[in-house]
Amino acid sequence: MPIGSPVLASLEMDLRRIAAGTHHDPHAILGPHLRGRQLHVLLFMPDARDVRLESHLSATRLPDSDFFHWEGARNALPPRYRVSWTDARGISREQVDPYCFPS
């Protein structure tokens, strides 16, 4: 899974372990994380074709993976943001990201 961003590239082994279901603390990787002035949201969505946050902010699929990433201003999302996606069968779904809650 080649990853372009240096921040995301540093997480490559963590992402492999999350995808394999063997990561000891996925909460440390998935969900919202502040890096500098930017908010980064990382989502693991194995059945998704496309992913949006709060219905209008598109997340980008990491190449050759089931992970999606969004980056933006720290105040662009509410603390308990919703994730919507279209699954592989074309069905639209929506839920609050479980990783936006404290562990």
N, C-alpha and C positions, 0 to 999 in steps of 0.2 A: 504494500500500500504506500506508494510514493506520495509524500505530502509536501506541498510547496512552502507554506509559511514556516519560518524557523521555530515559532512557538509550538505549532502543531507537530512539526517534525520531531521535536524533543519529546513528544508524547507517543511516538509510534509504538513502542513496546507496551505502554499502558493500553492503547487502543486495541492492539492484538489480544491482550489478555481480557479486555472487556468483551470483545467479540467472541472469544472462546468461553466466556463465562467463568474465568478463573481469577479475575482481579479481586484483590482483597478489599478495595475501597473505591468503587466506581464513583461515589459521591464527590471524591476529590478531583475527578476528571470531568464528569458530565455536569450539565447544568450551567448556570451563570458564574463567571469568574471575572473579576476586575483585573486588568493588566494595564497599568498606567492610567490613562484617561478613558480607555475603551472597555466596554463590556463585551466579553466573549461568551457565547453560548454554544456548547457542544452537545449534540443529541445522537443517540444510537437508535436508529429507526430501521430495523431489518426489512420490513415489508413496505416501506414508503417509496413512492416515485418522486414526490416533491414535498417540501416541508415549509410551513410559514409560521411565524410567531405573531401572535395577536392579529391573525388573519391577513396581514398586509406586508410583513417583513420576511422576505424570502431567505431561507437558509440554503447554503451551497453544499452539495454533496462532495465529500472528500473523494478523490479519485479511487476507483476500484474498491469501494467500501460501502458500508451501511451507516456511516457517520455523516452528520450534517453540521455545518458550522455557520454561525451568524456573528457578526462583529458590528458594533455601533456605539453610539453615545450612551453613557451610563444611565441616562434618564429616558431612553427611548422605550424601555419596557417597564411595566409595573412589576413589583416584587413577585407577584404570583401570576405570571404570564401564561397564556394559553398557547398550545401548539396544535396546529391543524395540518393535516396531510391527506394525500390521496394514496390509497394503498395499491398494490399490484393489480387488483381486480377493478380498480377505478372507483372504489367506494371512498367517500370523504369521511374523515374522522376528526375529532377534536377532543382535547383534554388539557388539564393543567399539567405542566411539566412536573413530574414527581421530584425532580432534582432541583427545583427552585425553592424547596423547603429545607430548612436546616437539617443536618444529619442527626 
